[in-house]
Amino acid sequence: MRIAIASDHAAVDLKATLADWAREQGHEVTDLGPDGIESVDYPDYGYKLAHAIAESEADRGIVLCGSGIGISIAVNRHPAARCALVSDHLSARLAREHNDANVIAMGARLIGVDIAKDCLAVFLTTEFGGDRHARRVDKLSHPRFEKESA
């Protein structure tokens, strides 16, 4: 699988660890940065990763920042991206199974390396459940902002 990974300065170490682990599992990994711990703006890297997903440069994405919250919001600004903030194997599984998430976000200051690897493993191996979930996922890519949605 082709995986893109990006972070902010707070998550550079976890990004490197997860990228190496994914390569060891046989995946092709593209590191979108940053390379060092100098302060950067997480939206820039979230947008960069969302663009890689939208342009089919990667099949799945991983984004990391201190909490995982900010960078997940940035990724989700792009309609081609469905980014889920995960913190355990169940949330990673449901993100794929129910929401067809193509990107996961994790908080480097909130999650340990072993749990992050577990989340990533589940995210990469779980298939989308389809069926009743497909209708809902389609609405994520084609939102209607009305008073009432059906």
DAFEN-V490925 format. One record per residue. N is the residue number from 1. PSI is psi in whole degrees, -180 to 180 (none if undefined). Layout:
{{N,PSI} {N,PSI}}
This chain:
{{1,145} {2,120} {3,133} {4,143} {5,140} {6,159} {7,-176} {8,-172} {9,-29} {10,-17} {11,16} {12,-42} {13,-45} {14,-38} {15,-47} {16,-42} {17,-47} {18,-36} {19,-46} {20,-44} {21,-45} {22,-39} {23,-40} {24,-28} {25,-1} {26,9} {27,153} {28,120} {29,130} {30,119} {31,115} {32,5} {33,177} {34,173} {35,-19} {36,-176} {37,8} {38,142} {39,131} {40,169} {41,117} {42,-33} {43,-36} {44,-41} {45,-31} {46,-43} {47,-40} {48,-43} {49,-42} {50,-39} {51,-42} {52,-39} {53,-47} {54,-35} {55,9} {56,31} {57,-16} {58,148} {59,-37} {60,161} {61,155} {62,127} {63,145} {64,140} {65,-170} {66,-49} {67,-20} {68,-14} {69,-55} {70,-46} {71,-31} {72,-38} {73,-43} {74,-47} {75,-43} {76,-4} {77,-22} {78,128} {79,-18} {80,-12} {81,138} {82,96} {83,130} {84,131} {85,120} {86,155} {87,0} {88,172} {89,-31} {90,-46} {91,-35} {92,-42} {93,-46} {94,-32} {95,-40} {96,-50} {97,-44} {98,-32} {99,-2} {100,40} {101,134} {102,-1} {103,139} {104,150} {105,144} {106,153} {107,115} {108,-28} {109,-4} {110,-15} {111,142} {112,165} {113,-46} {114,-42} {115,-39} {116,-43} {117,-41} {118,-46} {119,-45} {120,-43} {121,-46} {122,-43} {123,-40} {124,-20} {125,-9} {126,133} {127,156} {128,135} {129,-19} {130,-141} {131,-127} {132,-24} {133,-28} {134,-41} {135,-42} {136,-42} {137,-38} {138,-37} {139,-26} {140,-34} {141,-16} {142,69} {143,148} {144,119} {145,90} {146,171} {147,-44} {148,135} {149,145} {150,none}}
